[in-house]
Amino acid sequence: MNAVNTASPRPAPNPSSTPNIAPTQSPHIMMTQQTLTQLRSLKLSGMADALQAQMAQPSMSALSFEERLGLLVQQETASRDDRRRTRLLSLAHLKYPQAAIEDIDTRAGRGIERSQITSLVLGDWIKTGHTVIITGATGTGKTWLACALGQYACRRGHSVTYLRTPRLAEELRVLHGAGSFGKWLLQLAKTDVLILDDWALATLDGSTRADLLEVIDDRAAHRGTIITSQLPVEHWHGWIGDVTIADAMLDRLLERTHRITLKGEKSLRSALPESARKPGAVANAAATADGEVV
């Protein structure tokens, strides 16, 4: 006699109680994610962003490996150039960081020739240590023009430092007191463009006069300098005071010069938006492509 199976039947599995198993990523996707992580860890964010953009465009598959690699390198180079320009402009501390040569008013009566600006834009006055001297009455836009030239220098990859000459005496006293004057002088000597704003606006004491000669001597024939002043050049010798230092200083400054004498009552910056005229405004122009001189 056969034994009867009295065991109860096994219940069917409940689909809702079945654990969810995440789909496994394909090796191609995992490798791409790993590549993106490695690119960013190597500070190649431009290449990482470009690779992600390529993956989102199916048409990129038609390009060869060499072509796609070339696009990645090109994007990384452009990204680094943009970051460098932004950093240089931030370090320059320009009074008008949004001043741009494209906005310069070269109409008749302003004292600015289009050929002068073009010569400065296309020339090598920075590397050959020339001095750009901008003179004119107050309100004619001397500082704005100097900042526009400095901003363009940053866009070209040059380092720039903006200093107001009337405040220089106090800043130099602080540097001497802290024992950091020598380090500051070395750093300034390496700066491609030095802007000395409001030159000859305040009297010079003996210590400042000697320090200023050191600054100018380090730059002669090696780095560019921009000077703005209400005082005509022929009166600078008397302003400096000491005959020997004045001769030495002006001999270095005036050996190779580009002179611009601004005229008229309307300031170069008066036609710009208020946001572009405020000192210390955040500059976006440094990251844009260079435009033609207008």
Secondary structure, DSSP 8 states (H G I E B T S, - for coil): --------------GGGS--------HHHHHHHHHHHHHHHTT-HHHHHHHHHHHT-GGGGGS-HHHHHHHHHHHHHHHHHHHHHHHHHHHHT-SSTT--GGG----TTSS--HHHHHHHHHS-TTTTT-EEEEE-STTSSHHHHHHHHHHHHHHTT--EEEEEHHHHHHHHHHHHHHT-HHHHHHHHHH-SEEEEEEETSS---HHHHHHHHHHHHHHTTTSEEEEEESS-GGGHHHHH--HHHHHHHHHHHSSSEEEEE--SSS-TTTTS-HHHHSTT----GGGS------
